[in-house]
């Protein structure tokens, strides 16, 4: 499934061979060919050729996991394109910069270069290039939670591609429209988009595209809770990817199967599948995929009560994201590390509470550096930090942070997240020997869980009410030991689970709002974000357990 790129309409003959090498997974060979082409064009002072070479170099750098090097190449492409005197070449360079910002999840930096490109293509009446940029802008609008504007941009993009009969462009827009339909929870419409996309790829005789469309169907099945069929379709896609030697994409499909197993509570199967995906990603040299798989392994270990190994795997994932300079993925990974240490603390591990505090603060700092302080991911980290503070004995600061998280979730209209934060508040009150306030907070949590449709959370909050108010002697027992909530382990005589129950143990991408239910509705399994990583080529699977979100790696 080759990414649609407007440069291919008028690219030099050598460009297609480089793209072919990259499509077959030979990124090193493709990059070598691109550098050679650049050198030849420089010798002949071919500005358009140099710009084309830099364009593909930028793409290859991003696909290799070095977005910063990719951005540098794209900026050089822009400089050369201006010297070429060809406005379309300059527009392509502006769009390249926009797509790299999108791939790097720098959402706020995408629109300016995208709009510069759009203005140029509208001026030169380059309809296909205009359609491509409109699709990029639609993706950004989804990430900025502006579905109405996203729909307008995507519809206009599709109209232009259809008018020209450009099927790969149409396929790119269908992916965006699919993402938008999932955002709006219009699952029947999402299925229709998948069917149309599958037909397009059959017409193009594109095996990779057909397999990728299968994975989009997997996402819908997961959203509807049909985990068995989701797993079967994911494995079918894995076989298709295997048939064409696409190890990274095969790893992605196997990782989807791991997510389906997690959603079914089959933690051992999930761990096995995630480890298989990890091996495939390593063979393919896909570090982003490796990181995502490692976090899934970490969550499976958490659910199996192997807390020390869970912390280790999550730390390994965060280190990979750090190496890739992907702070937007490192932040939620560090939150997962913090939750694993909280679980260790509940099991009596020495210094685990301090490690939870350290890693939660690290996660929070990353969100703040990214200026991402209004998202569910950030609110979840604040809630996790509150739990870590309570575990470390800082009750006052724990209350302040838990209250901050509750207010954030309330603004986000996320009833499940707010319920979780209110549960932490209840336990802080109890630790402060304020049982009446603890009961009131626990009752609020119970009502919020009911609003979110979370029956397990509602039951546990009811247990908190009884625990805090049913026996006055318990007001003197001190704080309840924090423990990570793991489905299947919630017991009414073990009421500490909601102290650190993860609102979002988000294992990678958070470029879309990390929530599956909207406006306080019951949270459901969610699909991947396909608006980051190399343009047109990232999908992130969100599989919810409690309100935990776990992405897999990219699909191109």
N, C-alpha and C positions, 0 to 999 in steps of 0.2 A: 504494500500500500504506500506508494510514493506520495510524499507531501506535495500538495499543489503549490507551485511557485510561479509567479507571473514572469520571472526571468526566462523560463523555459520557452516562452512564446518566440523569443528572438535571441536565444543563447548561441554562443559559438559551438561548433561541432564537438570540440574537445570537452565541453561542459557536460554533455549527456553521458560520456564515458565515466567521468568522475562521479556523477550521480548514481550510475549503475553500480560502480564499485561500492559506494556507500550503502546502497540499498541491499547489496549482498552481505553487508556487515564488515567489509574490509575498509574500515575507517582510516587505518594507517596508510594503506595503498592509495586510497582516494585523496588523502591529504598530501601525499607525495606528488601525485599527479597535478593537484591544484597549485602547489608551490612551483612546480616546473612550468605550468602554464603562465603563472604570474611572471616568472623570470623571462619567458619568451616575449610576453606582451610588453614588459618594461624595456627590453632591448629594441623593440620596434616602436616604442612610444605609443602603444595602442591603449589609450585611456579607457575606452569601453571594455577592452579585454582585461585590463588590470582590475577594473571595478568588478567584472564578472568573476574573476579568480578570487578576489577578496570576499565576494559574496558567498561563494561556496566554502571558502576557508572558514568564514565566520560560522556558517551552518555546521561544518564538521567539528569545529572546536566545541560548540554547544553540545552536539551529539556525543562528543567524547567526555563530556562532563566539566568542561572548562568554560563556563559562560563568560567569565571576565575576559579571557583571551578572545572569545567570539565577539564580544562587544567592541574590543579594541580593533579587531579586523573590520567590523561593520562601520565603525567611525572613520577608519582609513578609507573604506569603500566610499563613504559619503564625500570625503574630501576630494578623492580622485574623480568621482562622478560629476562634481561641480566643474572640474576642469575639462570634462569631456564635452560640455555644451549640450548634452542630450538630457532633456528634462525627465524623460521616462527613466533613464538610468539613475538620476538623482532620486526620483520617487521610490524606486526599488530599494535604494540604500536607506532612505528614511524608514521604509516599511521593515527592512531587515533589523534596524535598531529597535523598532517597536516590538517586533516578535521576540527578540532576545530579552528585552525587559520582561515580556510576558512569560517567557520560559524561565526566567529567574525570579518570577513572582513579585517583581517590582511594579505592582499594578498602577500605582500613582504616576509612574514614569512612562507608561505606554501611550497614553492618549496624545501627547504633544507631537511625537514623531509620526504617529499614525495619521493624525489630522493633517500634518504637513504633506505626507505622501498622498492622502486623499485629495487635497487641493490640487496637487500637481496632476494627478491622473484625471481628475475632472476637467482640468484646463486643457490637457492634451487629448481628451476624449478617449482615453484608454479604458474601455469598459471592463475588460477582464481584470486588469490590475485594480481598478476601482472596486470591483466586486470582492477581490481578495482582501483589500484593506477594510472594507465594510464588515467582512466576516471577523477580522481581528478585533475591530471595535465592538462588535456584538459580544465577543468573548469577554472583553473587559467590562462591558455593561452587566453581564451576568455576575462577574466577580464583585462588582460594586453594588450588587443587589438592585439593579434597575431593569427588571424583566421586560417592562413595556418597551423601553428604548432598545434593549437587546433584540426583541422580536422584530422591531421595525428595521434595524440594521441587517439582521439575518434575512428577512424577507426580501429586502431590496437586493442584497447580495445574491440570493437564489434567483431572483428575477433576471439579473444581468447574466448570470452563468447559464441559465436555461435558454435565454435568447441566443446565446452564442453556441449552445450545444456542448459546453465544456463540462464533461462528466466528472472529472476529478475535482473540479471546483465545486460542482454540485455536491459531491460526496463530502467535501470539507465542510460545507454549510450544513449538510444534514447532521454531521457530528455535533455541530454547535447547537442546532435546533433540538437535537436529542437531549443535550445537556440542559437546555432551557426547559424542556418539558419535564425532565426529572426535577429540576428546581421548583417547578410549579406543581409537582406531584401529579402530572397528567400522564399516567402510566400507559393508558391505551394509545394515546397519541405518540408516546415514546416508542411503543411497539411498532406502530405504523412507520415511523422514521427509520427504524432498524430494518424493516422489510424492504423499504425503498432503497436503503443503502446497500443491502445484500444484493438486490437485483442489479444495481449499478455496477457493483464489483464483479458479478457474474458476466455482465456484458463486457467488462474490461478484461475478463479472464485473469483476475487478480486474486490469487489464493490467499495472500496475506490480508488483503482487504476483506475477503469473505470471513476469514478467521476472526478478524478484529470486529466485524459486525456481529459475529456469534457472541463475542465477549460483551458487546453492548446489550445483547439479549440477556446475557447472564446477569448483568447489572439490574435489569428490570425484574428478573425473577427473584433476585435477592431483595429488591425493594418490596416485593409482594410476599416475601417469606417462603418462596418455593425453593428451598435450599437444595433439595435432591436434584431437581432438574437443572438448577444453576450449576451444580458440580458436574453433572454429566456434560452439559454444553461447554463448560470450561475445559474439560479434558478432551472433548472433541476438537475444540480450537487448538489445544496444545498439540494434538496429532497433526493438524494441518500445518501449524508452524514448523513442526519437526520435519515434515515432508519437504519443506523448502529450505531447511538448514538454518532457520531463524531461532537461534538459541535464546536470545534475550526475550523475544516475544513469546517463545515457548515457556520461558520462566514466568512471564507475566500471566499466562493462561493457567499454569499450575498454581501460581499464587492466588488467582481467583478461586481455584478449587479449595485452597487453604482457607480463604475467607468464608466460603460456604460451609466448610466443616466447623469453623469457629462459630458461625451463626447458629449451627445446629447443636452447639455444646460439645462437639467431638474434638476435644482439645488434643488428644494424642494424634489423631488423624491430621488435624490442622498443623501440628508441629512437624509431622513427617512431610507433608506437602510443602510447607514453608521451607524446610531444609532442602528439599529437592529443587525448589525454585531458586534457593540461594546458590546451590551448586551450578545451576544453569546460568545464572547471572554472573557468577565468577568465571565460568568458561567463556562467556561473551565479553568479559571485561566491563560489565555494566555496574558501576559502583552505586548509582542511584537505586537500581533494582536490588542490589545486595543490601543496602541500608533498609529499604522498605521490608524486605523479607526478614531481616534480623529483628525488626520491631514486631512483626507478626509472631516470630518465634518467641520473643520476650513475652508477649501477651499470652501465648499458649502456655508458657512456663508459669506465668502468674496464676493462670486458671488451674494449673496443676499443683499449685502451692510450692513450686520450686523457685522461691523468691530470690535467692542469691544468684542463680544462673540467669534469671529474668533480668536482674539489674545489670549483670555483665553483658548480656546480649544487647540490651537497650543502650548501654554506654558505647558498645561497639558500633551500633547504628549511628548514634549521635556523632561519633568520631569521623565516620565516613561522610556524613553530611557536612561536618566542619571542614573536612578536606576538600569537599566539592564547593565550599563557600556558599552552601545552601542553608542560610540561617532560618529561613521560613520553615524548613523541614527539621532543622536541628532543634528548634524551640519546642515543638510538641514531643520530639523524641526524648529530650531532657525531662519533660514532664513525666513520661513513662518511666524513666529512671527513678525519678522522685517517688512515684507510686510504688515501685518495686522495693525501694528502701523503706517506705512506710510499712509495707507488708513484712519486711524483715524485722522492723521495730516491733510490730505486733507479736512476732514470734520470739521476741526477747533478744535479738541480735544486738550486741554492744555497738554503740556509736551509730546505729542505723538511723536514728531520728535526726542526728546531726547531718548525716549524708543526705537524708531526704530534704532537709532544710537547705543545704548547700545547692543541691541540684534543682530544687524548685525555684530558688532565687536566680539561678543561672538561666532557667527557662524564661522566667519573668523578664529578666534583663534583655534577653534576645528579642522578645516581643516588643519591648519598649524601644529598642534600637531600630526596629523595623517600623516604628510608629503604628503598631497594630495593637491598640489598646481599647478597641470597642467590639472585638470579635468574641465568639463563643470560645475559641481557643485560648484567648487571653483570660477571659473570665474563668475558664476551667483551671488555668494555671494559678490564678489568684486563690481559687478554692483549695487547690492542692497545697499551696503555700500555707494557707490557714491551718490545714490539717497537720502539716509538718511543724508549724509553730506550736500547736497544741501538744503534739507528741514530744516536743522539746521543752515544754513547760512554760512557754511564753503565752499565757492566757489572754492578756490584754491585747497584744498585737494580733493574736489569732482571731479574736472577736472583731477587731477592726478590719482585717483582711476578709473574713467570712462575710461581714456586712457589705464590704465593697463588692464581693462576688455576687451576693444576692441582688444588689442594686443593678449591677451590670446585666445579670440574667433577666431581671424584670424589664429593663429597657429593651432587651433583645426579644422579649416575649417568649422566652424559653422556660416553660413551666418546669420541665424536668431538671434543668440546671439550677433554677431558683430553689426547687425543693431540696436538691442536694446541698446547696449552700446553707439553707435554713436548717438542715439537719446538723451541719457543722456548728452553726450558731447555738443550737439546742445543747450540743455536747459541751461547748465552751461554757455556757451558763451553768450547766451541771457541775463542771469542774470548778467553777467559781462559787459553788455552794449557793446557787440561786435557782432552786428546783422549780418554783412556780413559773419563772420566766422560761426555764428549760422546757417545761410542759407546753407552754403557749407556743414556743418556737417549733416544737416537735409536732404539735397539732397543725400549725401552718404548713409544715413540710408534708404532713399527711394529706391535707387538702390539695396542695400543689401536685403531689404525685397522682392523686385521683384525677385532677384536671389534665395531667399529661398522659393519663391512661396507663400508668406504670403500677400494676397491681402488686408486684413484689416490693417496690419502694413504699407503696401505701401501707402494706402489711408491716414492713419493718419500722416505719415511722410510728405506726400504732403501737408497736412494741416499745419504742422509745417513750411514748406517752405513758404507758403503763409502768415502765421501768423508773422513770423519773418521778412519777406522781403516786404510784401504787404502794410504795413502801418508804415512809419518811426516813427510815434508818439509812436508806441508800444515799441520802443527801450528804452523809458524812463519809462516804466511801472514796471520795476523790474522783479524779477524771477516769473515764473509761479508756482503756488502752486502744489507740487507733489501729484500725485494720483495713486493708484494702478490700473492697466489696468484690467478691468473686461469685458469679451465679452458681447456685447449687450449695453455697456455703452459708447463706444467710439463715440465721436461726434467731428466734426471738429471745433465746437466752444468751445470745452473743450479739449484743446490741451495738457494739462499737463499729460495725461495718460501715455505717453511714458517715463516720467521721472522715474517712478518706475515700469514699466511693467515687471513682473517677467519673466526672461528668463527660469528659472527652479524653480518652487515651488515644489521641490522634497520632498515628504512627508515620507521618510523613507530610503530605501536602495539606495545606490549609488555605489554598487560594480561593476556595469558595467557602461561604459561611458553613462552618462545621456543625450543621444541625440537620436532622432528618425530618423532624416535625416542624411545623410552622405555627405561629400564633398560638403557642401553648398546646398544640395537639400532641397526641401520642407520637413519640419518635419512632420512626421506622428505619429499616435498613436503607442505606443511601448509596448512591452511585458515585463513580469516580469523577474527579474534576479533570476535564480534558482541555483546559485552557492554559496549561503551563508546560514546561519542558520544551524540547524542540517543537516549534510551532506546528500545530495540527497533530501532534504526536504524543500527547500525554493524556492518560486517563487515570483517574484515581478512584479505586473502589472504596466505598465507605460501607463497612459491615458493622451494624450496631449490635452490641451486646450491652445490656443496660443502656447507657447512652454513649458507649465507647465507639469511636470511629477509627477504622483502620484502612489505610490506603494500600494498594499494591503499586507496582512499578509501571513504567510507561508501556504503552502500546502504540506502535507507529503504523 
